[in-house]
Amino acid sequence: MRPAAVALLAAALLLPFTARAAWVVDADGSCVERWTSADLLAGPTAIVNAPLLPFRSMAGGAVYAWHTEAWWPYQIAVLGPAVTAFSGAFGAVEAAWWVGTGLADTVTGGYFGISPERATELSISPDVPTVIADATPATPPTDRCGRPLAASAPPAGAPSE
């Protein structure tokens, strides 16, 4: 492989890490998205990230099935492979969606933020599909600015213990 091709591939893989929208708190205290020049990479990142999604989803489905204690020991032989296969199929459908929205974001320069946020974050870690209803999020619920959601925070004016 030519050195120029290696450098181009490395640049294509490393630059999208900056392709995250700028979520800021405005004067009213609302969390709003501001378009930045880094949003230009949101579409290409979604397109690059899409081919791995079916495999990541299968791995996430397998991890989900393995850690579902209600299925042990006998149902795991049937439900585990079924959830893994279903997760992979859903990952393939979602990957096609990521490519389509990535193309739209590439054409519009990322201004409309059409690609899902998960699509713009390069990763090779297992991804539990969103179609699995009772899968819990890996992070505590926060808004896009990083503030705790109202449901998890105590109400304003509530007495502290």
C-alpha positions in Angstrom: 0.0 0.0 0.0 1.3 3.4 -0.9 2.2 5.8 1.9 -0.2 8.4 0.5 -3.0 6.0 0.7 -2.2 5.1 4.3 -2.1 8.8 5.2 -5.4 9.4 3.5 -7.0 6.4 5.3 -5.6 7.6 8.6 -6.9 11.1 8.1 -10.3 9.8 7.1 -10.5 7.7 10.2 -9.2 10.3 12.7 -10.8 13.5 11.6 -14.4 12.5 12.2 -13.8 12.4 15.9 -14.4 16.1 15.8 -17.7 15.8 14.0 -20.0 16.5 17.0 -22.5 19.2 17.1 -21.9 22.0 19.6 -24.7 21.8 22.2 -24.6 24.9 24.4 -26.8 26.5 27.0 -28.2 29.8 25.8 -29.2 32.9 27.8 -32.7 31.4 28.5 -31.1 28.3 30.0 -32.2 26.1 27.1 -29.9 23.5 25.5 -29.6 24.4 21.9 -27.5 23.1 19.0 -25.1 25.5 17.2 -23.8 24.6 13.8 -20.0 24.5 13.6 -17.6 23.8 10.8 -16.9 20.4 12.4 -20.5 19.4 11.5 -19.3 19.1 7.9 -17.9 15.7 8.9 -21.1 14.3 10.4 -22.3 12.8 7.1 -19.0 11.2 6.0 -18.6 9.8 9.6 -22.1 8.2 9.4 -21.2 6.6 6.1 -17.9 5.3 7.3 -19.5 4.0 10.6 -22.4 2.2 8.9 -20.7 -1.0 7.5 -19.7 -2.1 10.9 -23.1 -1.6 12.5 -24.6 -5.0 11.7 -21.7 -6.7 13.4 -21.7 -4.4 16.3 -25.4 -4.9 16.7 -25.0 -8.7 16.6 -22.4 -8.5 19.3 -24.6 -6.2 21.3 -27.5 -8.6 21.0 -25.3 -11.5 22.1 -24.1 -9.5 25.1 -27.7 -8.6 25.9 -28.9 -12.3 25.6 -25.9 -13.6 27.7 -26.7 -11.2 30.5 -30.5 -11.8 30.6 -30.7 -14.0 33.7 -34.4 -14.9 33.1 -33.4 -16.9 30.1 -30.9 -19.2 31.8 -30.1 -22.1 31.4 -32.4 -23.7 28.8 -34.0 -20.8 27.0 -30.6 -19.3 26.2 -30.0 -22.0 23.6 -33.0 -20.8 21.5 -33.5 -17.1 22.6 -29.8 -16.2 22.5 -29.2 -17.0 18.9 -32.6 -15.6 17.9 -31.8 -12.3 19.6 -28.3 -12.2 18.1 -29.6 -12.9 14.5 -32.5 -10.4 14.9 -30.0 -7.7 16.2 -27.8 -8.3 13.2 -30.7 -7.9 10.8 -31.9 -4.8 12.5 -28.3 -3.5 12.4 -28.3 -4.0 8.6 -31.5 -2.0 8.2 -30.2 0.7 10.5 -26.9 0.8 8.7 -28.7 1.5 5.4 -30.5 4.3 7.3 -27.2 5.7 8.4 -25.8 5.7 4.9 -28.9 7.6 3.6 -28.9 10.2 6.3 -25.1 10.4 6.0 -25.5 11.2 2.3 -28.1 13.9 3.2 -25.8 15.4 5.8 -22.9 15.4 3.4 -24.9 17.3 0.8 -26.2 19.8 3.3 -22.9 20.2 5.2 -24.4 18.8 8.4 -26.5 21.9 8.9 -29.8 20.0 9.5 -28.2 17.3 11.6 -30.1 14.5 9.8 -27.8 11.7 10.8 -28.5 10.0 14.2 -26.1 11.1 16.9 -24.9 7.5 17.4 -24.0 7.4 13.7 -21.6 10.3 14.0 -19.5 8.7 16.8 -17.0 6.2 15.5 -16.9 3.1 17.6 -16.2 -0.6 17.3 -17.8 -1.5 20.7 -20.9 -3.8 20.8 -24.1 -1.8 20.3 -27.3 -3.0 21.8 -29.9 -2.3 19.2 -32.6 0.3 19.9 -35.3 -2.2 19.0 -34.6 -4.1 22.2 -37.2 -2.5 24.5 -35.8 -3.1 27.9 -32.2 -2.5 27.1 -30.9 0.1 29.6 -28.7 3.0 28.5 -25.1 2.7 29.4 -25.0 6.3 30.7 -27.2 8.1 33.2 -30.0 10.2 31.6 -28.7 13.6 30.7 -29.7 16.2 28.1 -27.4 17.0 25.2 -25.6 19.7 27.2 -24.7 17.2 29.9 -27.2 18.4 32.5 -29.2 15.7 34.4 -32.7 15.3 33.1 -35.6 16.7 35.1 -37.0 13.2 35.9 -33.7 12.2 37.6 -33.1 15.5 39.4 -35.0 16.6 42.5 -37.7 19.2 41.7 -36.8 22.9 42.2 -37.5 24.0 45.7 -37.7 20.5 47.1 -36.2 20.2 50.6 -32.9 18.4 50.8 -32.3 15.6 53.2 
